Amino acid sequence: MVCKRCNNEGAIAYRYIKDGKEYQVELCHDCYNLLLGRQEPAPKKKSFFDINLRCPGCGTSLDEIRRTGYIGCADCFKNFKNELVPVIDAFQNRAISRSREIQKEKDVMILAGEYEHLMAENLSSPANCAKNARRLKDIKLKLLALGVDVG
């Protein structure tokens, strides 16, 4: 696309709403910054998908950081901050999600083991049925909350 203000290539379509109507204008990054009141033109942004882009401090490429989630040095974050913030957020969200799954699996295993133990105890001694009934009901409810049907 071509910038409507300066006719430079590489413009992006910006949408905005004014008086309830949606408008769209194609502007390059510099003209967009001027429109927002920023006097200095923005520095040229490095492409995230440029796999040859490397940190001058340690030589780590953006592609390596994206794949592994490890930043090579402090200069990596300074040089690639705009590209790294979304990558780091996505990587951390995956790690948090996986740790929740692992904790859920552990909880299910512990509750299922306790449930089986109480059921075996009830079968071996009918006198324990009344004593274990409340605990069995609690375990069933917790397992259901975790998405496990005990029947």
Residue pairs with C-beta under 8 A, 6 or more apart in sequence:
1 9
1 10
1 11
1 12
1 13
1 26
2 8
2 9
2 11
2 26
3 9
3 10
3 11
3 26
3 27
3 28
3 31
4 11
4 25
4 26
4 27
5 27
5 28
5 31
6 28
6 30
6 31
8 28
8 30
8 31
10 28
10 29
11 26
11 27
11 28
11 31
12 26
12 27
12 28
12 29
12 32
13 24
13 25
13 26
14 24
14 25
14 26
14 27
14 32
15 22
15 23
15 24
16 22
16 23
16 24
16 25
17 23
27 35
29 41
29 42
29 45
30 41
30 42
33 40
33 41
33 42
34 41
45 82
46 53
46 62
46 80
46 83
47 53
48 62
48 66
48 83
50 62
51 61
51 62
51 63
52 61
53 61
53 62
53 80
54 60
54 61
54 62
55 61
55 72
55 73
55 75
55 76
55 79
55 80
56 75
56 79
57 72
57 73
57 74
57 75
57 76
57 79
58 72
58 73
58 75
58 76
59 72
60 71
60 72
60 73
60 76
62 80
62 83
62 84
64 70
64 72
65 71
65 72
65 76
65 80
65 84
65 87
66 87
69 87
69 88
69 91
69 95
71 77
71 84
76 84
77 84
104 146
107 142
107 146
108 143
108 146
108 148
111 139
111 142
111 143
111 146
111 148
112 143
112 148
114 135
114 139
115 136
115 139
115 140
115 143
115 150
118 132
118 135
118 136
118 139
119 136
121 128
121 132
122 128
122 129
122 132
122 136
139 150
140 150
143 149
143 150
144 150
